[in-house]
């Protein structure tokens, strides 16, 4: 993560999007990705300085991904 990460850019809040085409390649490619951090993750950008751990699983398809897991903030 760098100081220029904008988490708001990842959300679709405020925008309306059409459902993905079931015949497209991005609807057929399934994901099963696990994201874990080191025991003590330190994150800092212009808005916050946080410490904690991350254990996430990214699944679903590329067109409709889902993220499940835990983000634990221990300091910040």
mmCIF file of the N, C-alpha and C atoms, coordinates in Angstrom:
data_MODEL
# 
_entry.id   MODEL 
# 
loop_
_atom_site.group_PDB 
_atom_site.id 
_atom_site.type_symbol 
_atom_site.label_atom_id 
_atom_site.label_alt_id 
_atom_site.label_comp_id 
_atom_site.label_asym_id 
_atom_site.label_entity_id 
_atom_site.label_seq_id 
_atom_site.pdbx_PDB_ins_code 
_atom_site.Cartn_x 
_atom_site.Cartn_y 
_atom_site.Cartn_z 
_atom_site.occupancy 
_atom_site.B_iso_or_equiv 
_atom_site.pdbx_formal_charge 
_atom_site.auth_seq_id 
_atom_site.auth_comp_id 
_atom_site.auth_asym_id 
_atom_site.auth_atom_id 
_atom_site.pdbx_PDB_model_num 
ATOM 1   N N  . UNK A 1 1  ? 0.842   -1.184  0.000   1.00 0.00 ? 1  UNK A N  1 
ATOM 2   C CA . UNK A 1 1  ? 0.000   0.000   0.000   1.00 0.00 ? 1  UNK A CA 1 
ATOM 3   C C  . UNK A 1 1  ? 0.881   1.240   0.000   1.00 0.00 ? 1  UNK A C  1 
ATOM 4   N N  . UNK A 1 2  ? 0.504   2.183   -0.788  1.00 0.00 ? 2  UNK A N  1 
ATOM 5   C CA . UNK A 1 2  ? 1.248   3.425   -0.842  1.00 0.00 ? 2  UNK A CA 1 
ATOM 6   C C  . UNK A 1 2  ? 0.421   4.568   -0.299  1.00 0.00 ? 2  UNK A C  1 
ATOM 7   N N  . UNK A 1 3  ? 1.020   5.730   -0.153  1.00 0.00 ? 3  UNK A N  1 
ATOM 8   C CA . UNK A 1 3  ? 0.305   6.875   0.404   1.00 0.00 ? 3  UNK A CA 1 
ATOM 9   C C  . UNK A 1 3  ? -0.794  7.411   -0.504  1.00 0.00 ? 3  UNK A C  1 
ATOM 10  N N  . UNK A 1 4  ? -0.810  7.017   -1.774  1.00 0.00 ? 4  UNK A N  1 
ATOM 11  C CA . UNK A 1 4  ? -1.815  7.536   -2.703  1.00 0.00 ? 4  UNK A CA 1 
ATOM 12  C C  . UNK A 1 4  ? -2.981  6.574   -2.922  1.00 0.00 ? 4  UNK A C  1 
ATOM 13  N N  . UNK A 1 5  ? -3.171  5.574   -2.054  1.00 0.00 ? 5  UNK A N  1 
ATOM 14  C CA . UNK A 1 5  ? -4.282  4.631   -2.185  1.00 0.00 ? 5  UNK A CA 1 
ATOM 15  C C  . UNK A 1 5  ? -5.582  5.329   -1.821  1.00 0.00 ? 5  UNK A C  1 
ATOM 16  N N  . UNK A 1 6  ? -6.569  5.238   -2.702  1.00 0.00 ? 6  UNK A N  1 
ATOM 17  C CA . UNK A 1 6  ? -7.878  5.848   -2.481  1.00 0.00 ? 6  UNK A CA 1 
ATOM 18  C C  . UNK A 1 6  ? -8.911  4.732   -2.372  1.00 0.00 ? 6  UNK A C  1 
ATOM 19  N N  . UNK A 1 7  ? -9.300  4.366   -1.138  1.00 0.00 ? 7  UNK A N  1 
ATOM 20  C CA . UNK A 1 7  ? -10.242 3.277   -0.934  1.00 0.00 ? 7  UNK A CA 1 
ATOM 21  C C  . UNK A 1 7  ? -11.624 3.608   -1.488  1.00 0.00 ? 7  UNK A C  1 
ATOM 22  N N  . UNK A 1 8  ? -11.991 4.870   -1.561  1.00 0.00 ? 8  UNK A N  1 
ATOM 23  C CA . UNK A 1 8  ? -13.295 5.256   -2.100  1.00 0.00 ? 8  UNK A CA 1 
ATOM 24  C C  . UNK A 1 8  ? -13.411 4.885   -3.576  1.00 0.00 ? 8  UNK A C  1 
ATOM 25  N N  . UNK A 1 9  ? -12.303 4.822   -4.272  1.00 0.00 ? 9  UNK A N  1 
ATOM 26  C CA . UNK A 1 9  ? -12.328 4.472   -5.693  1.00 0.00 ? 9  UNK A CA 1 
ATOM 27  C C  . UNK A 1 9  ? -12.733 3.021   -5.918  1.00 0.00 ? 9  UNK A C  1 
ATOM 28  N N  . UNK A 1 10 ? -12.590 2.163   -4.887  1.00 0.00 ? 10 UNK A N  1 
ATOM 29  C CA . UNK A 1 10 ? -12.954 0.760   -5.012  1.00 0.00 ? 10 UNK A CA 1 
ATOM 30  C C  . UNK A 1 10 ? -14.440 0.514   -4.812  1.00 0.00 ? 10 UNK A C  1 
ATOM 31  N N  . UNK A 1 11 ? -15.162 1.478   -4.273  1.00 0.00 ? 11 UNK A N  1 
ATOM 32  C CA . UNK A 1 11 ? -16.582 1.261   -4.003  1.00 0.00 ? 11 UNK A CA 1 
ATOM 33  C C  . UNK A 1 11 ? -17.426 1.729   -5.179  1.00 0.00 ? 11 UNK A C  1 
ATOM 34  N N  . UNK A 1 12 ? -18.632 1.186   -5.252  1.00 0.00 ? 12 UNK A N  1 
ATOM 35  C CA . UNK A 1 12 ? -19.554 1.613   -6.303  1.00 0.00 ? 12 UNK A CA 1 
ATOM 36  C C  . UNK A 1 12 ? -20.670 2.469   -5.706  1.00 0.00 ? 12 UNK A C  1 
ATOM 37  N N  . UNK A 1 13 ? -20.458 3.003   -4.517  1.00 0.00 ? 13 UNK A N  1 
ATOM 38  C CA . UNK A 1 13 ? -21.457 3.838   -3.858  1.00 0.00 ? 13 UNK A CA 1 
ATOM 39  C C  . UNK A 1 13 ? -21.705 5.080   -4.705  1.00 0.00 ? 13 UNK A C  1 
ATOM 40  N N  . UNK A 1 14 ? -22.946 5.372   -4.939  1.00 0.00 ? 14 UNK A N  1 
ATOM 41  C CA . UNK A 1 14 ? -23.299 6.566   -5.702  1.00 0.00 ? 14 UNK A CA 1 
ATOM 42  C C  . UNK A 1 14 ? -23.416 6.310   -7.194  1.00 0.00 ? 14 UNK A C  1 
ATOM 43  N N  . UNK A 1 15 ? -22.920 5.169   -7.664  1.00 0.00 ? 15 UNK A N  1 
ATOM 44  C CA . UNK A 1 15 ? -22.997 4.863   -9.080  1.00 0.00 ? 15 UNK A CA 1 
ATOM 45  C C  . UNK A 1 15 ? -23.872 3.652   -9.312  1.00 0.00 ? 15 UNK A C  1 
ATOM 46  N N  . UNK A 1 16 ? -24.493 3.618   -10.450 1.00 0.00 ? 16 UNK A N  1 
ATOM 47  C CA . UNK A 1 16 ? -25.336 2.475   -10.808 1.00 0.00 ? 16 UNK A CA 1 
ATOM 48  C C  . UNK A 1 16 ? -24.659 1.793   -11.983 1.00 0.00 ? 16 UNK A C  1 
ATOM 49  N N  . UNK A 1 17 ? -24.489 0.482   -11.866 1.00 0.00 ? 17 UNK A N  1 
ATOM 50  C CA . UNK A 1 17 ? -23.866 -0.242  -12.967 1.00 0.00 ? 17 UNK A CA 1 
ATOM 51  C C  . UNK A 1 17 ? -24.794 -1.356  -13.427 1.00 0.00 ? 17 UNK A C  1 
ATOM 52  N N  . UNK A 1 18 ? -24.678 -1.691  -14.694 1.00 0.00 ? 18 UNK A N  1 
ATOM 53  C CA . UNK A 1 18 ? -25.487 -2.766  -15.262 1.00 0.00 ? 18 UNK A CA 1 
ATOM 54  C C  . UNK A 1 18 ? -24.927 -4.104  -14.805 1.00 0.00 ? 18 UNK A C  1 
ATOM 55  N N  . UNK A 1 19 ? -25.767 -5.134  -14.689 1.00 0.00 ? 19 UNK A N  1 
ATOM 56  C CA . UNK A 1 19 ? -25.249 -6.451  -14.318 1.00 0.00 ? 19 UNK A CA 1 
ATOM 57  C C  . UNK A 1 19 ? -24.283 -6.960  -15.385 1.00 0.00 ? 19 UNK A C  1 
ATOM 58  N N  . UNK A 1 20 ? -23.301 -7.743  -14.975 1.00 0.00 ? 20 UNK A N  1 
ATOM 59  C CA . UNK A 1 20 ? -22.330 -8.231  -15.960 1.00 0.00 ? 20 UNK A CA 1 
ATOM 60  C C  . UNK A 1 20 ? -22.978 -9.204  -16.950 1.00 0.00 ? 20 UNK A C  1 
ATOM 61  N N  . UNK A 1 21 ? -22.447 -9.231  -18.150 1.00 0.00 ? 21 UNK A N  1 
ATOM 62  C CA . UNK A 1 21 ? -22.925 -10.139 -19.188 1.00 0.00 ? 21 UNK A CA 1 
ATOM 63  C C  . UNK A 1 21 ? -22.515 -11.564 -18.815 1.00 0.00 ? 21 UNK A C  1 
ATOM 64  N N  . UNK A 1 22 ? -23.485 -12.487 -18.639 1.00 0.00 ? 22 UNK A N  1 
ATOM 65  C CA . UNK A 1 22 ? -23.133 -13.844 -18.223 1.00 0.00 ? 22 UNK A CA 1 
ATOM 66  C C  . UNK A 1 22 ? -22.268 -14.588 -19.238 1.00 0.00 ? 22 UNK A C  1 
ATOM 67  N N  . UNK A 1 23 ? -22.223 -14.137 -20.462 1.00 0.00 ? 23 UNK A N  1 
ATOM 68  C CA . UNK A 1 23 ? -21.413 -14.793 -21.484 1.00 0.00 ? 23 UNK A CA 1 
ATOM 69  C C  . UNK A 1 23 ? -20.006 -14.250 -21.596 1.00 0.00 ? 23 UNK A C  1 
ATOM 70  N N  . UNK A 1 24 ? -19.692 -13.185 -20.869 1.00 0.00 ? 24 UNK A N  1 
ATOM 71  C CA . UNK A 1 24 ? -18.365 -12.579 -20.985 1.00 0.00 ? 24 UNK A CA 1 
ATOM 72  C C  . UNK A 1 24 ? -17.318 -13.418 -20.265 1.00 0.00 ? 24 UNK A C  1 
ATOM 73  N N  . UNK A 1 25 ? -16.075 -13.240 -20.661 1.00 0.00 ? 25 UNK A N  1 
ATOM 74  C CA . UNK A 1 25 ? -14.974 -13.987 -20.042 1.00 0.00 ? 25 UNK A CA 1 
ATOM 75  C C  . UNK A 1 25 ? -14.843 -13.660 -18.559 1.00 0.00 ? 25 UNK A C  1 
ATOM 76  N N  . UNK A 1 26 ? -15.085 -12.409 -18.179 1.00 0.00 ? 26 UNK A N  1 
ATOM 77  C CA . UNK A 1 26 ? -14.946 -12.028 -16.774 1.00 0.00 ? 26 UNK A CA 1 
ATOM 78  C C  . UNK A 1 26 ? -16.023 -12.653 -15.888 1.00 0.00 ? 26 UNK A C  1 
ATOM 79  N N  . UNK A 1 27 ? -17.104 -13.125 -16.480 1.00 0.00 ? 27 UNK A N  1 
ATOM 80  C CA . UNK A 1 27 ? -18.142 -13.827 -15.718 1.00 0.00 ? 27 UNK A CA 1 
ATOM 81  C C  . UNK A 1 27 ? -17.840 -15.309 -15.577 1.00 0.00 ? 27 UNK A C  1 
ATOM 82  N N  . UNK A 1 28 ? -16.888 -15.804 -16.347 1.00 0.00 ? 28 UNK A N  1 
ATOM 83  C CA . UNK A 1 28 ? -16.559 -17.229 -16.327 1.00 0.00 ? 28 UNK A CA 1 
ATOM 84  C C  . UNK A 1 28 ? -15.297 -17.542 -15.524 1.00 0.00 ? 28 UNK A C  1 
ATOM 85  N N  . UNK A 1 29 ? -14.464 -16.544 -15.271 1.00 0.00 ? 29 UNK A N  1 
ATOM 86  C CA . UNK A 1 29 ? -13.212 -16.766 -14.540 1.00 0.00 ? 29 UNK A CA 1 
ATOM 87  C C  . UNK A 1 29 ? -13.480 -16.628 -13.051 1.00 0.00 ? 29 UNK A C  1 
ATOM 88  N N  . UNK A 1 30 ? -13.295 -17.731 -12.317 1.00 0.00 ? 30 UNK A N  1 
ATOM 89  C CA . UNK A 1 30 ? -13.539 -17.748 -10.876 1.00 0.00 ? 30 UNK A CA 1 
ATOM 90  C C  . UNK A 1 30 ? -12.236 -17.475 -10.137 1.00 0.00 ? 30 UNK A C  1 
ATOM 91  N N  . UNK A 1 31 ? -12.362 -16.824 -8.985  1.00 0.00 ? 31 UNK A N  1 
ATOM 92  C CA . UNK A 1 31 ? -11.196 -16.485 -8.167  1.00 0.00 ? 31 UNK A CA 1 
ATOM 93  C C  . UNK A 1 31 ? -11.264 -17.198 -6.827  1.00 0.00 ? 31 UNK A C  1 
ATOM 94  N N  . UNK A 1 32 ? -10.106 -17.526 -6.296  1.00 0.00 ? 32 UNK A N  1 
ATOM 95  C CA . UNK A 1 32 ? -9.963  -18.044 -4.946  1.00 0.00 ? 32 UNK A CA 1 
ATOM 96  C C  . UNK A 1 32 ? -8.593  -17.580 -4.455  1.00 0.00 ? 32 UNK A C  1 
ATOM 97  N N  . UNK A 1 33 ? -8.550  -16.366 -3.917  1.00 0.00 ? 33 UNK A N  1 
ATOM 98  C CA . UNK A 1 33 ? -7.301  -15.722 -3.517  1.00 0.00 ? 33 UNK A CA 1 
ATOM 99  C C  . UNK A 1 33 ? -7.348  -15.423 -2.027  1.00 0.00 ? 33 UNK A C  1 
ATOM 100 N N  . UNK A 1 34 ? -6.279  -15.740 -1.317  1.00 0.00 ? 34 UNK A N  1 
ATOM 101 C CA . UNK A 1 34 ? -6.201  -15.414 0.103   1.00 0.00 ? 34 UNK A CA 1 
ATOM 102 C C  . UNK A 1 34 ? -5.139  -14.341 0.290   1.00 0.00 ? 34 UNK A C  1 
ATOM 103 N N  . UNK A 1 35 ? -5.490  -13.307 1.055   1.00 0.00 ? 35 UNK A N  1 
ATOM 104 C CA . UNK A 1 35 ? -4.594  -12.192 1.340   1.00 0.00 ? 35 UNK A CA 1 
ATOM 105 C C  . UNK A 1 35 ? -4.371  -12.151 2.843   1.00 0.00 ? 35 UNK A C  1 
ATOM 106 N N  . UNK A 1 36 ? -3.135  -12.333 3.264   1.00 0.00 ? 36 UNK A N  1 
ATOM 107 C CA . UNK A 1 36 ? -2.801  -12.247 4.686   1.00 0.00 ? 36 UNK A CA 1 
ATOM 108 C C  . UNK A 1 36 ? -1.650  -11.279 4.865   1.00 0.00 ? 36 UNK A C  1 
ATOM 109 N N  . UNK A 1 37 ? -1.607  -10.666 6.025   1.00 0.00 ? 37 UNK A N  1 
ATOM 110 C CA . UNK A 1 37 ? -0.528  -9.732  6.322   1.00 0.00 ? 37 UNK A CA 1 
ATOM 111 C C  . UNK A 1 37 ? 0.481   -10.382 7.242   1.00 0.00 ? 37 UNK A C  1 
ATOM 112 N N  . UNK A 1 38 ? 1.576   -9.704  7.432   1.00 0.00 ? 38 UNK A N  1 
ATOM 113 C CA . UNK A 1 38 ? 2.542   -10.122 8.440   1.00 0.00 ? 38 UNK A CA 1 
ATOM 114 C C  . UNK A 1 38 ? 1.881   -9.959  9.807   1.00 0.00 ? 38 UNK A C  1 
ATOM 115 N N  . UNK A 1 39 ? 2.441   -10.547 10.847  1.00 0.00 ? 39 UNK A N  1 
ATOM 116 C CA . UNK A 1 39 ? 1.797   -10.455 12.163  1.00 0.00 ? 39 UNK A CA 1 
ATOM 117 C C  . UNK A 1 39 ? 1.509   -9.014  12.613  1.00 0.00 ? 39 UNK A C  1 
ATOM 118 N N  . UNK A 1 40 ? 2.303   -8.070  12.197  1.00 0.00 ? 40 UNK A N  1 
ATOM 119 C CA . UNK A 1 40 ? 2.039   -6.680  12.558  1.00 0.00 ? 40 UNK A CA 1 
ATOM 120 C C  . UNK A 1 40 ? 2.141   -5.823  11.302  1.00 0.00 ? 40 UNK A C  1 
ATOM 121 N N  . UNK A 1 41 ? 0.998   -5.495  10.715  1.00 0.00 ? 41 UNK A N  1 
ATOM 122 C CA . UNK A 1 41 ? 0.936   -4.670  9.514   1.00 0.00 ? 41 UNK A CA 1 
ATOM 123 C C  . UNK A 1 41 ? 0.860   -3.206  9.923   1.00 0.00 ? 41 UNK A C  1 
ATOM 124 N N  . UNK A 1 42 ? 1.706   -2.379  9.347   1.00 0.00 ? 42 UNK A N  1 
ATOM 125 C CA . UNK A 1 42 ? 1.659   -0.936  9.582   1.00 0.00 ? 42 UNK A CA 1 
ATOM 126 C C  . UNK A 1 42 ? 1.250   -0.267  8.285   1.00 0.00 ? 42 UNK A C  1 
ATOM 127 N N  . UNK A 1 43 ? 0.222   0.559   8.343   1.00 0.00 ? 43 UNK A N  1 
ATOM 128 C CA . UNK A 1 43 ? -0.329  1.240   7.170   1.00 0.00 ? 43 UNK A CA 1 
ATOM 129 C C  . UNK A 1 43 ? -0.392  2.734   7.476   1.00 0.00 ? 43 UNK A C  1 
ATOM 130 N N  . UNK A 1 44 ? 0.065   3.548   6.538   1.00 0.00 ? 44 UNK A N  1 
ATOM 131 C CA . UNK A 1 44 ? 0.013   4.991   6.742   1.00 0.00 ? 44 UNK A CA 1 
ATOM 132 C C  . UNK A 1 44 ? -0.232  5.669   5.402   1.00 0.00 ? 44 UNK A C  1 
ATOM 133 N N  . UNK A 1 45 ? -1.192  6.616   5.391   1.00 0.00 ? 45 UNK A N  1 
ATOM 134 C CA . UNK A 1 45 ? -1.383  7.493   4.240   1.00 0.00 ? 45 UNK A CA 1 
ATOM 135 C C  . UNK A 1 45 ? -1.692  8.881   4.782   1.00 0.00 ? 45 UNK A C  1 
ATOM 136 N N  . UNK A 1 46 ? -2.149  9.773   3.938   1.00 0.00 ? 46 UNK A N  1 
ATOM 137 C CA . UNK A 1 46 ? -2.380  11.153  4.368   1.00 0.00 ? 46 UNK A CA 1 
ATOM 138 C C  . UNK A 1 46 ? -3.572  11.289  5.308   1.00 0.00 ? 46 UNK A C  1 
ATOM 139 N N  . UNK A 1 47 ? -4.421  10.233  5.421   1.00 0.00 ? 47 UNK A N  1 
ATOM 140 C CA . UNK A 1 47 ? -5.607  10.293  6.268   1.00 0.00 ? 47 UNK A CA 1 
ATOM 141 C C  . UNK A 1 47 ? -5.453  9.556   7.593   1.00 0.00 ? 47 UNK A C  1 
ATOM 142 N N  . UNK A 1 48 ? -4.630  8.511   7.616   1.00 0.00 ? 48 UNK A N  1 
ATOM 143 C CA . UNK A 1 48 ? -4.586  7.680   8.822   1.00 0.00 ? 48 UNK A CA 1 
ATOM 144 C C  . UNK A 1 48 ? -3.256  6.965   8.950   1.00 0.00 ? 48 UNK A C  1 
ATOM 145 N N  . UNK A 1 49 ? -2.970  6.567   10.181  1.00 0.00 ? 49 UNK A N  1 
ATOM 146 C CA . UNK A 1 49 ? -1.833  5.713   10.496  1.00 0.00 ? 49 UNK A CA 1 
ATOM 147 C C  . UNK A 1 49 ? -2.388  4.575   11.348  1.00 0.00 ? 49 UNK A C  1 
ATOM 148 N N  . UNK A 1 50 ? -2.343  3.343   10.826  1.00 0.00 ? 50 UNK A N  1 
ATOM 149 C CA . UNK A 1 50 ? -2.970  2.200   11.480  1.00 0.00 ? 50 UNK A CA 1 
ATOM 150 C C  . UNK A 1 50 ? -1.980  1.053   11.627  1.00 0.00 ? 50 UNK A C  1 
ATOM 151 N N  . UNK A 1 51 ? -2.225  0.234   12.639  1.00 0.00 ? 51 UNK A N  1 
ATOM 152 C CA . UNK A 1 51 ? -1.498  -1.020  12.820  1.00 0.00 ? 51 UNK A CA 1 
ATOM 153 C C  . UNK A 1 51 ? -2.524  -2.117  13.026  1.00 0.00 ? 51 UNK A C  1 
ATOM 154 N N  . UNK A 1 52 ? -2.218  -3.314  12.544  1.00 0.00 ? 52 UNK A N  1 
ATOM 155 C CA . UNK A 1 52 ? -3.143  -4.418  12.725  1.00 0.00 ? 52 UNK A CA 1 
ATOM 156 C C  . UNK A 1 52 ? -2.780  -5.600  11.874  1.00 0.00 ? 52 UNK A C  1 
ATOM 157 N N  . UNK A 1 53 ? -3.774  -6.441  11.599  1.00 0.00 ? 53 UNK A N  1 
ATOM 158 C CA . UNK A 1 53 ? -3.581  -7.626  10.772  1.00 0.00 ? 53 UNK A CA 1 
ATOM 159 C C  . UNK A 1 53 ? -4.705  -7.742  9.751   1.00 0.00 ? 53 UNK A C  1 
ATOM 160 N N  . UNK A 1 54 ? -4.435  -8.457  8.670   1.00 0.00 ? 54 UNK A N  1 
ATOM 161 C CA . UNK A 1 54 ? -5.409  -8.669  7.602   1.00 0.00 ? 54 UNK A CA 1 
ATOM 162 C C  . UNK A 1 54 ? -5.423  -10.152 7.243   1.00 0.00 ? 54 UNK A C  1 
ATOM 163 N N  . UNK A 1 55 ? -6.623  -10.726 7.132   1.00 0.00 ? 55 UNK A N  1 
ATOM 164 C CA . UNK A 1 55 ? -6.809  -12.094 6.658   1.00 0.00 ? 55 UNK A CA 1 
ATOM 165 C C  . UNK A 1 55 ? -8.089  -12.094 5.825   1.00 0.00 ? 55 UNK A C  1 
ATOM 166 N N  . UNK A 1 56 ? -7.950  -12.009 4.509   1.00 0.00 ? 56 UNK A N  1 
ATOM 167 C CA . UNK A 1 56 ? -9.084  -11.878 3.603   1.00 0.00 ? 56 UNK A CA 1 
ATOM 168 C C  . UNK A 1 56 ? -9.069  -12.985 2.560   1.00 0.00 ? 56 UNK A C  1 
ATOM 169 N N  . UNK A 1 57 ? -10.248 -13.314 2.058   1.00 0.00 ? 57 UNK A N  1 
ATOM 170 C CA . UNK A 1 57 ? -10.389 -14.254 0.949   1.00 0.00 ? 57 UNK A CA 1 
ATOM 171 C C  . UNK A 1 57 ? -11.215 -13.585 -0.135  1.00 0.00 ? 57 UNK A C  1 
ATOM 172 N N  . UNK A 1 58 ? -10.666 -13.533 -1.340  1.00 0.00 ? 58 UNK A N  1 
ATOM 173 C CA . UNK A 1 58 ? -11.346 -12.945 -2.488  1.00 0.00 ? 58 UNK A CA 1 
ATOM 174 C C  . UNK A 1 58 ? -11.864 -14.097 -3.334  1.00 0.00 ? 58 UNK A C  1 
ATOM 175 N N  . UNK A 1 59 ? -13.182 -14.140 -3.547  1.00 0.00 ? 59 UNK A N  1 
ATOM 176 C CA . UNK A 1 59 ? -13.788 -15.220 -4.318  1.00 0.00 ? 59 UNK A CA 1 
ATOM 177 C C  . UNK A 1 59 ? -14.762 -14.673 -5.338  1.00 0.00 ? 59 UNK A C  1 
ATOM 178 N N  . UNK A 1 60 ? -15.590 -15.541 -5.871  1.00 0.00 ? 60 UNK A N  1 
ATOM 179 C CA . UNK A 1 60 ? -16.544 -15.135 -6.897  1.00 0.00 ? 60 UNK A CA 1 
ATOM 180 C C  . UNK A 1 60 ? -15.894 -15.109 -8.265  1.00 0.00 ? 60 UNK A C  1 
ATOM 181 N N  . UNK A 1 61 ? -16.427 -14.304 -9.135  1.00 0.00 ? 61 UNK A N  1 
ATOM 182 C CA . UNK A 1 61 ? -15.860 -14.153 -10.476 1.00 0.00 ? 61 UNK A CA 1 
ATOM 183 C C  . UNK A 1 61 ? -15.212 -12.784 -10.592 1.00 0.00 ? 61 UNK A C  1 
ATOM 184 N N  . UNK A 1 62 ? -14.476 -12.588 -11.668 1.00 0.00 ? 62 UNK A N  1 
ATOM 185 C CA . UNK A 1 62 ? -13.858 -11.276 -11.891 1.00 0.00 ? 62 UNK A CA 1 
ATOM 186 C C  . UNK A 1 62 ? -14.943 -10.222 -12.068 1.00 0.00 ? 62 UNK A C  1 
ATOM 187 N N  . UNK A 1 63 ? -16.062 -10.579 -12.710 1.00 0.00 ? 63 UNK A N  1 
ATOM 188 C CA . UNK A 1 63 ? -17.160 -9.634  -12.927 1.00 0.00 ? 63 UNK A CA 1 
ATOM 189 C C  . UNK A 1 63 ? -17.890 -9.302  -11.632 1.00 0.00 ? 63 UNK A C  1 
ATOM 190 N N  . UNK A 1 64 ? -17.992 -10.283 -10.727 1.00 0.00 ? 64 UNK A N  1 
ATOM 191 C CA . UNK A 1 64 ? -18.693 -10.087 -9.455  1.00 0.00 ? 64 UNK A CA 1 
ATOM 192 C C  . UNK A 1 64 ? -17.868 -10.682 -8.304  1.00 0.00 ? 64 UNK A C  1 
ATOM 193 N N  . UNK A 1 65 ? -16.819 -9.971  -7.901  1.00 0.00 ? 65 UNK A N  1 
ATOM 194 C CA . UNK A 1 65 ? -15.976 -10.492 -6.822  1.00 0.00 ? 65 UNK A CA 1 
ATOM 195 C C  . UNK A 1 65 ? -16.646 -10.331 -5.455  1.00 0.00 ? 65 UNK A C  1 
ATOM 196 N N  . UNK A 1 66 ? -16.240 -11.161 -4.521  1.00 0.00 ? 66 UNK A N  1 
ATOM 197 C CA . UNK A 1 66 ? -16.689 -11.018 -3.143  1.00 0.00 ? 66 UNK A CA 1 
ATOM 198 C C  . UNK A 1 66 ? -15.465 -11.099 -2.240  1.00 0.00 ? 66 UNK A C  1 
ATOM 199 N N  . UNK A 1 67 ? -15.494 -10.330 -1.165  1.00 0.00 ? 67 UNK A N  1 
ATOM 200 C CA . UNK A 1 67 ? -14.383 -10.309 -0.216  1.00 0.00 ? 67 UNK A CA 1 
ATOM 201 C C  . UNK A 1 67 ? -14.932 -10.668 1.151   1.00 0.00 ? 67 UNK A C  1 
ATOM 202 N N  . UNK A 1 68 ? -14.359 -11.695 1.747   1.00 0.00 ? 68 UNK A N  1 
ATOM 203 C CA . UNK A 1 68 ? -14.736 -12.139 3.088   1.00 0.00 ? 68 UNK A CA 1 
ATOM 204 C C  . UNK A 1 68 ? -13.476 -12.214 3.925   1.00 0.00 ? 68 UNK A C  1 
ATOM 205 N N  . UNK A 1 69 ? -13.620 -11.991 5.210   1.00 0.00 ? 69 UNK A N  1 
ATOM 206 C CA . UNK A 1 69 ? -12.457 -12.144 6.079   1.00 0.00 ? 69 UNK A CA 1 
ATOM 207 C C  . UNK A 1 69 ? -12.478 -11.166 7.224   1.00 0.00 ? 69 UNK A C  1 
ATOM 208 N N  . UNK A 1 70 ? -11.280 -10.897 7.714   1.00 0.00 ? 70 UNK A N  1 
ATOM 209 C CA . UNK A 1 70 ? -11.142 -10.081 8.909   1.00 0.00 ? 70 UNK A CA 1 
ATOM 210 C C  . UNK A 1 70 ? -10.005 -9.078  8.746   1.00 0.00 ? 70 UNK A C  1 
ATOM 211 N N  . UNK A 1 71 ? -10.297 -7.843  9.132   1.00 0.00 ? 71 UNK A N  1 
ATOM 212 C CA . UNK A 1 71 ? -9.283  -6.805  9.266   1.00 0.00 ? 71 UNK A CA 1 
ATOM 213 C C  . UNK A 1 71 ? -9.331  -6.358  10.708  1.00 0.00 ? 71 UNK A C  1 
ATOM 214 N N  . UNK A 1 72 ? -8.245  -6.557  11.426  1.00 0.00 ? 72 UNK A N  1 
ATOM 215 C CA . UNK A 1 72 ? -8.202  -6.208  12.833  1.00 0.00 ? 72 UNK A CA 1 
ATOM 216 C C  . UNK A 1 72 ? -7.237  -5.037  13.021  1.00 0.00 ? 72 UNK A C  1 
ATOM 217 N N  . UNK A 1 73 ? -7.769  -3.931  13.534  1.00 0.00 ? 73 UNK A N  1 
ATOM 218 C CA . UNK A 1 73 ? -6.969  -2.746  13.797  1.00 0.00 ? 73 UNK A CA 1 
ATOM 219 C C  . UNK A 1 73 ? -6.609  -2.748  15.279  1.00 0.00 ? 73 UNK A C  1 
ATOM 220 N N  . UNK A 1 74 ? -5.314  -2.750  15.565  1.00 0.00 ? 74 UNK A N  1 
ATOM 221 C CA . UNK A 1 74 ? -4.862  -2.796  16.950  1.00 0.00 ? 74 UNK A CA 1 
ATOM 222 C C  . UNK A 1 74 ? -4.399  -1.443  17.469  1.00 0.00 ? 74 UNK A C  1 
ATOM 223 N N  . UNK A 1 75 ? -4.125  -0.524  16.545  1.00 0.00 ? 75 UNK A N  1 
ATOM 224 C CA . UNK A 1 75 ? -3.655  0.809   16.959  1.00 0.00 ? 75 UNK A CA 1 
ATOM 225 C C  . UNK A 1 75 ? -3.929  1.781   15.831  1.00 0.00 ? 75 UNK A C  1 
ATOM 226 N N  . UNK A 1 76 ? -4.340  2.982   16.179  1.00 0.00 ? 76 UNK A N  1 
ATOM 227 C CA . UNK A 1 76 ? -4.516  3.993   15.141  1.00 0.00 ? 76 UNK A CA 1 
ATOM 228 C C  . UNK A 1 76 ? -5.602  4.991   15.446  1.00 0.00 ? 76 UNK A C  1 
# 
